[in-house]
Amino acid sequence: MTVKYLGKTKSGFEAYTKRISGDEGGFAMDTDFSVSRIEGAKTHVTEAYSRGMRDLYNLAVRFALIDSLYENEEPFVILDDPFIAFDDEKSKKALEILREFAKERQIIYFTCSKSRT
């Protein structure tokens, strides 16, 4: 499974990360789909970043993995307040992506904040 989906998932992850945060940094993805960021000659695990960035990376991996696994299907997606640690700008961009997803997939989205509806 990993060989078939890793490359496409990584490129999808990078595209989603760029769209949400504007971040064009280099990334590495392991066979378990965990992400590390490459800065110069150093590689940093995502645990080294803020909760908001970790949540962004995790969400981008999930979106990319859904794209990779379900090329010819329209799966439903359940999200429980995934943008809670995002700043306003990242929340806005992530919600735009979610609206695009909703055109092709059934989305069940829970939130307790009026600003993220």
N, C-alpha and C positions, 0 to 999 in steps of 0.2 A: 504494500500500500504506500509506504513512504516514498519509494522511488517514483511511483506514478504521480503522486500529488505534491511532493516537496517543492519542486521548482515553481510550479504554478502558484502554490500557496505563498511562497516567499515573494514572488513578484506582485501578487495581489495584495499582500501585507504591506509592501513598500508603497504601492499606489494608494491604499486607504490611509496609511500613516501620513503621506504627503498631503492628501486632500483634507484631512482633519487638522493637522498641525502645521503644515507647510514644511515639515522636516524632510529633507532629502538626504539625510545621513546614511551611511552604509550600514547594512545589517547582515547578520549571519543567522541562519535558522538551523537548529539541530533536527535530527530525525524524529524527535518527539514534539516537533513544532514549537519548541521554546526559542526565544529570540534573544540575541545579544546585539549590542550596538558597537560598531567599529568606529573608533575615533583615533585617527592617526595610526599609530602602530599598536594601540591598545584596544582590547575588547572588553566591554562592560556588560555584565548581566543586567537584566531589567530591574532586578531588586535594588540596584544602586540609584534608581531614579525615584522621583516623587510618586505618590499614590496616583495622581492624575495621569502621569505619563505611563505608569504601569497599566492602569485601566485602559488607556488609549491603545497601547500595544496589544493587550489581551483582546480588546474588541476588534482591532484590525486583523488579528490572527483568526478570530472566529468568523468574521465576514469573508475573509479570503478562503478559509477552509470550506465554508458553505459554497462559495463559488466553484471551488475545485471539485468538491464531492458531488454536487448536484448540477452539472452542466445541462442535463436534459430533463431535469425535474424541477418542480416548484415546491420546495419544502416550506413548512411553517417554521417560524422562528419565535421563541419566547425570550423576552428580555426583561429583567427585573431591575429597573433604574440603573442602567449601565453607565450613565453619564454623571453620576452623583459627584465624582471628584474632578470633573472637567471644569475649566474656567468657562466664562460665557461664550467666548469665541469658538472654542472647541466644541462646546455643546451645540451651538448653532450649526456648525459644519457637520457634526455627527448626525444631527436630526435631519439635515438635508439628505445625507446618504441613506438614512432610514426610510425617508419618504420615497426615494428611488427604489429601494428594496421592496417596499410595499406595493409597487406597481407590478411586480413579478411574483411576490411571495406573500403569504398570509403572515402578518406580524402581530404578535400579542405583546404589547408594551405596557409595563407597569411603571408608574412613577408616583411619587407623593409630593411633587413640586409643580406648581403652576408654571414656573419658568421653563420647564422641560416638556411641556405638553405639545 
